[in-house]
Amino acid sequence: MVDVIVPPPLSSRRRYHGVRLYITGLLVVAALSYFTGLQNGLNGHSVLQTEDDAALDTQSSLQLLEDPKSTDLRSEFGEFQQSPGLVSSSSSFSFAMFPTVDEMFVNQRLIEMSAQHPKDLVVIFVDTTYLETFGVWLDHYKHHDNSGRILSIFAISEIAYDKVSAAFSSPTTQAKLRGVGETFLVNLNPGKGKGKGKDMRNADPDRFLNKLWVLRLHIMQRIINTFPNLNVLYTDADAIWLKDPVQLYNHPQHQSSNIVASRGTYPEWCPLAMELHDDEKMHLNTVTICFGFTYFRNTPDLHQLAQNLQNAVARYRNDDQIAINCVLNLQYDSNDDLHMNDPSSIAAFTQPDKSVIRSFFGKVIAHNIKVSILPYEQVTRRCGRDEGMLENSVVAHCYTDLKEGQSKLNAFDHFGFLIEGQNSLRHVFDNPELDTPILASSSAPGTRASWEEAAYSLSLDRFWRHIKAATPEGDSIENSYYPDLKAQHQSTIGLRSTRLLNSVRIPKSGSSALSVTARALSGCHPDGYPCCKFPGHPVGSCPRKDLMCSLVTGCTDHRPDYDGDEAVITTLRDPVSRSVSAFFYHYPHTSVKHGESHTWEKFVENIQSPRYKNILTKMLEGSYAYVGFDEVKHTVPRAKARLCTIAWFGLSEMPVSSSMMLYETPQFRKLLPNPVAFGLQASDATAAEHAAEEKDGLRVNSDSEYKEFLATSFATNDGTSFVMQHNQHDMEVYQFAEKLFCGRLLAKIGLVEEMKQGGLGLEEIEKCTSIGFDNIEELCYNIQNNA
């Protein structure tokens, strides 16, 4: 750990005199601190100078600065233009770096400092894309009275850590940091050297973004448990402090609140209150806790809530904002019952300044949580909506369409938040020597990165709306849904059967992903893996020995069994692409032996073999995938009739719509959507990594021979027509499946409209709309009678 102290500023009349001498004093202090750090060794023990020590060390410099004959350097360094609402601070700047999170929590200085009297720990997360934004934030922060605060900067990449530490170690920058006060810089993700390991976004950007919100909850819990006198104030780097926010969380009406938060509307399905938006139309807005600016008052009751959040966050997309609102909404009681459609009830929770205050009570362990949600007039989101909106704003957390640094800076410029001049900190983190290329990511922190995440989010939204509508008045909503089929059966009729779900795994049609989904639906753990027998076939495709799931019929292999009464699920794939993919796989999926080449002649032999013909039709009739095709037994009407009885089937060519339809299925309507069913990571990161490796590595054809075959032999010989000619049964069944799937999709009230609004599966919806279909019930009724 490295510590640096900067003396308090002089009066405003003389603060710009003798800057060169002042910097000399700073260098002396930095040198003393550095050698003291070396003397104490790298054993986790460090010494921070007090403000009195700093004053003694720089006494001669201070005396020179007071000399009226000192050179006036205002013209050289520029004069600070004070923004409205900002006041000068008398705090010094002290700086400590922690290469790991653990080192911060055992730091003796922090322990002693927090034990003396209560302080507020301001927690802010920064990465390389938001460093300039953070510099603007610091420009405003340093002009408030920070004597009762400690600023804790968590660098979420080592590149950001290096850039901030380099800037803070510069005497020139330290002169600009006077007023910031006690400051800690923590390396959240230490790497192992240059390059890829230096930034977790390089190694696995999506995984890191998914885990950041969980990490924020973990850090908050660890702070309040380790330091009883530290309250925690979470602030985003783009939430600009126009005025000192102490007037918000220490206001008399909020002093008894455990949480004082800025206002949001997300998640809409777990509101903590409602706001009457339009008296005439009775339009209501949801009111939720927004983590962009949130104050946590350190109390035993908060400790219990923090533990509850840790226990529950995996159920809520690993999203801290969803978790805190849904835990309070669903897992806590309140004696100030809120009638969501009653204006008088809504008004009862609204204070004269439009703050919303509610109390919640733990059901299992007795504890009380009081929440204050601040009005937009105090913590502003839509900064440009109304003229004069920012006049009374304390914190401006201006919404921008794009969640990236430059958009934030453009907004700062538009609203006049940029502080120019030599004292500005906006550009102090520019250090090209420390730049390492970061892989392009489809999103910034807080945005949805893919259709999988967007589909999961919409499915979750629809789920909560359905559950709330289906819960009788007076009943607990927690008794209306279940994490999986196992929990549902145990709760309702007991686990009478060991089989809860039937998975029909048609080879090379996404059967491994189907297996992951089947285990998630049924309740087999660990989550995120497919069913498989260790070490797998081929060897290495099964990472663990505990992945078989007795709750699922057909969880491995390709032998359908329709004798039970459990719900059946399967996935289908266009017969042409399925056949080519199987040809390039391993035995028994292909006739090509190990070491043989995948020639056109071998492909013809493979496709003409009764063993590899009409796989879909055979399996829907009930036969093993690679039994010889029998035209008398394996008929199209029987296959269509079976398809009509299947609870849910997905189409590989329509992944978005297939995912959306899963939890719309009546048999699964009471199950909380699981992210792994959407191709997302499980709450267990290790499990997710292995599952992704299994699905995306060993089971996907992407080698050069496969691609060359498609581009040459297959294309030259019109392979598509050849496959269709020898799989006419499968082609007819698949065309029927498309019609049946699209009919089911378009019959779901509101689903297609909401998918369109979210830009989800637009091409799939367009294709479904173009496919003509009859009434689904009548279609299947006629098929089953003729089978």
ChimeraX attribute file (.defattr): number of C-alpha atoms within 10 A of each C-alpha:
attribute: neighborCount
match mode: 1-to-1
recipient: residues
	/A:1	23
	/A:2	22
	/A:3	23
	/A:4	26
	/A:5	26
	/A:6	31
	/A:7	30
	/A:8	17
	/A:9	19
	/A:10	14
	/A:11	11
	/A:12	8
	/A:13	7
	/A:14	15
	/A:15	15
	/A:16	23
	/A:17	21
	/A:18	23
	/A:19	21
	/A:20	15
	/A:21	17
	/A:22	21
	/A:23	19
	/A:24	15
	/A:25	23
	/A:26	25
	/A:27	20
	/A:28	14
	/A:29	23
	/A:30	20
	/A:31	13
	/A:32	16
	/A:33	20
	/A:34	15
	/A:35	12
	/A:36	16
	/A:37	19
	/A:38	12
	/A:39	10
	/A:40	12
	/A:41	12
	/A:42	11
	/A:43	9
	/A:44	14
	/A:45	14
	/A:46	21
	/A:47	17
	/A:48	20
	/A:49	19
	/A:50	12
	/A:51	17
	/A:52	9
	/A:53	14
	/A:54	22
	/A:55	19
	/A:56	12
	/A:57	18
	/A:58	20
	/A:59	14
	/A:60	13
	/A:61	20
	/A:62	19
	/A:63	9
	/A:64	15
	/A:65	22
	/A:66	14
	/A:67	12
	/A:68	11
	/A:69	10
	/A:70	14
	/A:71	13
	/A:72	15
	/A:73	14
	/A:74	15
	/A:75	8
	/A:76	10
	/A:77	13
	/A:78	13
	/A:79	15
	/A:80	14
	/A:81	11
	/A:82	12
	/A:83	15
	/A:84	9
	/A:85	16
	/A:86	17
	/A:87	15
	/A:88	15
	/A:89	20
	/A:90	21
	/A:91	25
	/A:92	23
	/A:93	25
	/A:94	26
	/A:95	25
	/A:96	23
	/A:97	23
	/A:98	22
	/A:99	18
	/A:100	16
	/A:101	16
	/A:102	13
	/A:103	17
	/A:104	23
	/A:105	15
	/A:106	13
	/A:107	16
	/A:108	16
	/A:109	16
	/A:110	17
	/A:111	17
	/A:112	11
	/A:113	15
	/A:114	20
	/A:115	14
	/A:116	9
	/A:117	10
	/A:118	16
	/A:119	20
	/A:120	22
	/A:121	25
	/A:122	21
	/A:123	20
	/A:124	20
	/A:125	20
	/A:126	21
	/A:127	23
	/A:128	25
	/A:129	15
	/A:130	19
	/A:131	22
	/A:132	23
	/A:133	27
	/A:134	25
	/A:135	22
	/A:136	23
	/A:137	24
	/A:138	21
	/A:139	23
	/A:140	25
	/A:141	23
	/A:142	24
	/A:143	25
	/A:144	23
	/A:145	19
	/A:146	24
	/A:147	16
	/A:148	14
	/A:149	21
	/A:150	24
	/A:151	20
	/A:152	23
	/A:153	20
	/A:154	23
	/A:155	25
	/A:156	22
	/A:157	23
	/A:158	26
	/A:159	26
	/A:160	25
	/A:161	27
	/A:162	20
	/A:163	23
	/A:164	24
	/A:165	21
	/A:166	16
	/A:167	18
	/A:168	25
	/A:169	19
	/A:170	15
	/A:171	20
	/A:172	17
	/A:173	18
	/A:174	22
	/A:175	19
	/A:176	20
	/A:177	25
	/A:178	23
	/A:179	27
	/A:180	29
	/A:181	28
	/A:182	21
	/A:183	21
	/A:184	21
	/A:185	25
	/A:186	26
	/A:187	25
	/A:188	23
	/A:189	21
	/A:190	20
	/A:191	16
	/A:192	11
	/A:193	10
	/A:194	12
	/A:195	15
	/A:196	17
	/A:197	17
	/A:198	22
	/A:199	28
	/A:200	22
	/A:201	20
	/A:202	19
	/A:203	15
	/A:204	13
	/A:205	20
	/A:206	21
	/A:207	16
	/A:208	17
	/A:209	19
	/A:210	21
	/A:211	16
	/A:212	18
	/A:213	21
	/A:214	20
	/A:215	17
	/A:216	19
	/A:217	22
	/A:218	16
	/A:219	14
	/A:220	18
	/A:221	21
	/A:222	14
	/A:223	19
	/A:224	22
	/A:225	17
	/A:226	13
	/A:227	19
	/A:228	16
	/A:229	22
	/A:230	27
	/A:231	22
	/A:232	25
	/A:233	26
	/A:234	20
	/A:235	21
	/A:236	18
	/A:237	25
	/A:238	23
	/A:239	22
	/A:240	26
	/A:241	25
	/A:242	24
	/A:243	23
	/A:244	18
	/A:245	18
	/A:246	15
	/A:247	11
	/A:248	21
	/A:249	23
	/A:250	13
	/A:251	11
	/A:252	10
	/A:253	13
	/A:254	20
	/A:255	14
	/A:256	16
	/A:257	22
	/A:258	24
	/A:259	24
	/A:260	28
	/A:261	27
	/A:262	27
	/A:263	26
	/A:264	22
	/A:265	17
	/A:266	16
	/A:267	21
	/A:268	18
	/A:269	21
	/A:270	24
	/A:271	21
	/A:272	26
	/A:273	24
	/A:274	25
	/A:275	20
	/A:276	19
	/A:277	12
	/A:278	10
	/A:279	9
	/A:280	7
	/A:281	8
	/A:282	13
	/A:283	12
	/A:284	17
	/A:285	16
	/A:286	20
	/A:287	24
	/A:288	28
	/A:289	27
	/A:290	22
	/A:291	21
	/A:292	21
	/A:293	24
	/A:294	23
	/A:295	25
	/A:296	22
	/A:297	23
	/A:298	22
	/A:299	16
	/A:300	15
	/A:301	18
	/A:302	21
	/A:303	18
	/A:304	18
	/A:305	20
	/A:306	20
	/A:307	13
	/A:308	17
	/A:309	23
	/A:310	19
	/A:311	11
	/A:312	18
	/A:313	22
	/A:314	18
	/A:315	17
	/A:316	22
	/A:317	26
	/A:318	22
	/A:319	20
	/A:320	25
	/A:321	22
	/A:322	23
	/A:323	26
	/A:324	25
	/A:325	23
	/A:326	24
	/A:327	17
	/A:328	23
	/A:329	19
	/A:330	14
	/A:331	18
	/A:332	17
	/A:333	16
	/A:334	16
	/A:335	9
	/A:336	12
	/A:337	11
	/A:338	18
	/A:339	12
	/A:340	17
	/A:341	14
	/A:342	12
	/A:343	15
	/A:344	12
	/A:345	16
	/A:346	19
	/A:347	15
	/A:348	13
	/A:349	20
	/A:350	18
	/A:351	13
	/A:352	7
	/A:353	10
	/A:354	16
	/A:355	21
	/A:356	26
	/A:357	21
	/A:358	20
	/A:359	20
	/A:360	19
	/A:361	18
	/A:362	18
	/A:363	12
	/A:364	8
	/A:365	9
	/A:366	9
	/A:367	16
	/A:368	21
	/A:369	21
	/A:370	17
	/A:371	22
	/A:372	27
	/A:373	27
	/A:374	28
	/A:375	21
	/A:376	22
	/A:377	20
	/A:378	23
	/A:379	29
	/A:380	24
	/A:381	24
	/A:382	16
	/A:383	21
	/A:384	15
	/A:385	9
	/A:386	8
	/A:387	8
	/A:388	10
	/A:389	17
	/A:390	22
	/A:391	12
	/A:392	14
	/A:393	22
	/A:394	23
	/A:395	25
	/A:396	26
	/A:397	24
	/A:398	18
	/A:399	17
	/A:400	14
	/A:401	7
	/A:402	12
	/A:403	14
	/A:404	17
	/A:405	19
	/A:406	14
	/A:407	15
	/A:408	23
	/A:409	19
	/A:410	14
	/A:411	18
	/A:412	20
	/A:413	12
	/A:414	11
	/A:415	14
	/A:416	10
	/A:417	20
	/A:418	21
	/A:419	21
	/A:420	15
	/A:421	13
	/A:422	13
	/A:423	20
	/A:424	20
	/A:425	23
	/A:426	21
	/A:427	14
	/A:428	20
	/A:429	21
	/A:430	16
	/A:431	13
	/A:432	8
	/A:433	7
	/A:434	14
	/A:435	14
	/A:436	15
	/A:437	10
	/A:438	18
	/A:439	13
	/A:440	9
	/A:441	12
	/A:442	11
	/A:443	16
	/A:444	17
	/A:445	17
	/A:446	13
	/A:447	14
	/A:448	16
	/A:449	17
	/A:450	12
	/A:451	17
	/A:452	20
	/A:453	17
	/A:454	19
	/A:455	22
	/A:456	23
	/A:457	18
	/A:458	16
	/A:459	24
	/A:460	21
	/A:461	16
	/A:462	18
	/A:463	21
	/A:464	19
	/A:465	13
	/A:466	15
	/A:467	19
	/A:468	17
	/A:469	11
	/A:470	12
	/A:471	15
	/A:472	11
	/A:473	9
	/A:474	6
	/A:475	9
	/A:476	13
	/A:477	18
	/A:478	12
	/A:479	11
	/A:480	15
	/A:481	19
	/A:482	18
	/A:483	17
	/A:484	20
	/A:485	23
	/A:486	20
	/A:487	16
	/A:488	21
	/A:489	16
	/A:490	11
	/A:491	12
	/A:492	8
	/A:493	8
	/A:494	11
	/A:495	15
	/A:496	9
	/A:497	9
	/A:498	12
	/A:499	18
	/A:500	23
	/A:501	24
	/A:502	26
	/A:503	27
	/A:504	30
	/A:505	26
	/A:506	26
	/A:507	23
	/A:508	24
	/A:509	25
	/A:510	21
	/A:511	24
	/A:512	24
	/A:513	24
	/A:514	24
	/A:515	27
	/A:516	22
	/A:517	26
	/A:518	30
	/A:519	30
	/A:520	25
	/A:521	25
	/A:522	24
	/A:523	20
	/A:524	23
	/A:525	14
	/A:526	16
	/A:527	24
	/A:528	31
	/A:529	31
	/A:530	29
	/A:531	28
	/A:532	22
	/A:533	17
	/A:534	16
	/A:535	13
	/A:536	14
	/A:537	12
	/A:538	12
	/A:539	11
	/A:540	12
	/A:541	20
	/A:542	23
	/A:543	20
	/A:544	17
	/A:545	11
	/A:546	14
	/A:547	20
	/A:548	19
	/A:549	22
	/A:550	16
	/A:551	21
	/A:552	24
	/A:553	23
	/A:554	22
	/A:555	28
	/A:556	20
	/A:557	15
	/A:558	18
	/A:559	20
	/A:560	23
	/A:561	18
	/A:562	18
	/A:563	8
	/A:564	12
	/A:565	10
	/A:566	17
	/A:567	18
	/A:568	24
	/A:569	22
	/A:570	23
	/A:571	21
	/A:572	24
	/A:573	21
	/A:574	17
	/A:575	26
	/A:576	17
	/A:577	14
	/A:578	19
	/A:579	27
	/A:580	23
	/A:581	20
	/A:582	20
	/A:583	23
	/A:584	22
	/A:585	19
	/A:586	14
	/A:587	14
	/A:588	14
	/A:589	19
	/A:590	21
	/A:591	22
	/A:592	20
	/A:593	11
	/A:594	8
	/A:595	6
	/A:596	9
	/A:597	12
	/A:598	16
	/A:599	14
	/A:600	15
	/A:601	10
	/A:602	16
	/A:603	22
	/A:604	13
	/A:605	13
	/A:606	21
	/A:607	23
	/A:608	16
	/A:609	14
	/A:610	15
	/A:611	19
	/A:612	24
	/A:613	26
	/A:614	28
	/A:615	26
	/A:616	28
	/A:617	29
	/A:618	28
	/A:619	24
	/A:620	27
	/A:621	22
	/A:622	20
	/A:623	20
	/A:624	17
	/A:625	26
	/A:626	20
	/A:627	15
	/A:628	17
	/A:629	20
	/A:630	13
	/A:631	11
	/A:632	6
	/A:633	13
	/A:634	22
	/A:635	19
	/A:636	24
	/A:637	19
	/A:638	20
	/A:639	27
	/A:640	23
	/A:641	21
	/A:642	20
	/A:643	24
	/A:644	20
	/A:645	13
	/A:646	15
	/A:647	17
	/A:648	23
	/A:649	23
	/A:650	25
	/A:651	21
	/A:652	17
	/A:653	14
	/A:654	20
	/A:655	15
	/A:656	24
	/A:657	24
	/A:658	22
	/A:659	20
	/A:660	25
	/A:661	18
	/A:662	22
	/A:663	23
	/A:664	20
	/A:665	15
	/A:666	10
	/A:667	15
	/A:668	20
	/A:669	16
	/A:670	22
	/A:671	21
	/A:672	20
	/A:673	28
	/A:674	27
	/A:675	27
	/A:676	23
	/A:677	25
	/A:678	23
	/A:679	21
	/A:680	20
	/A:681	23
	/A:682	23
	/A:683	22
	/A:684	12
	/A:685	15
	/A:686	13
	/A:687	19
	/A:688	21
	/A:689	16
	/A:690	19
	/A:691	26
	/A:692	19
	/A:693	15
	/A:694	20
	/A:695	20
	/A:696	14
	/A:697	13
	/A:698	16
	/A:699	17
	/A:700	14
	/A:701	17
	/A:702	13
	/A:703	9
	/A:704	8
	/A:705	14
	/A:706	16
	/A:707	11
	/A:708	11
	/A:709	17
	/A:710	13
	/A:711	11
	/A:712	11
	/A:713	15
	/A:714	17
	/A:715	11
	/A:716	10
	/A:717	11
	/A:718	10
	/A:719	18
	/A:720	15
	/A:721	11
	/A:722	15
	/A:723	22
	/A:724	18
	/A:725	13
	/A:726	17
	/A:727	22
	/A:728	16
	/A:729	23
	/A:730	23
	/A:731	21
	/A:732	17
	/A:733	23
	/A:734	21
	/A:735	13
	/A:736	17
	/A:737	21
	/A:738	21
	/A:739	19
	/A:740	24
	/A:741	24
	/A:742	24
	/A:743	20
	/A:744	16
	/A:745	20
	/A:746	15
	/A:747	13
	/A:748	13
	/A:749	9
	/A:750	10
	/A:751	19
	/A:752	19
	/A:753	14
	/A:754	13
	/A:755	20
	/A:756	12
	/A:757	10
	/A:758	14
	/A:759	13
	/A:760	21
	/A:761	20
	/A:762	16
	/A:763	12
	/A:764	17
	/A:765	21
	/A:766	10
	/A:767	13
	/A:768	20
	/A:769	14
	/A:770	10
	/A:771	14
	/A:772	9
	/A:773	16
	/A:774	11
	/A:775	12
	/A:776	16
	/A:777	13
	/A:778	10
	/A:779	15
	/A:780	19
	/A:781	13
	/A:782	11
	/A:783	19
	/A:784	18
	/A:785	9
	/A:786	10
	/A:787	13
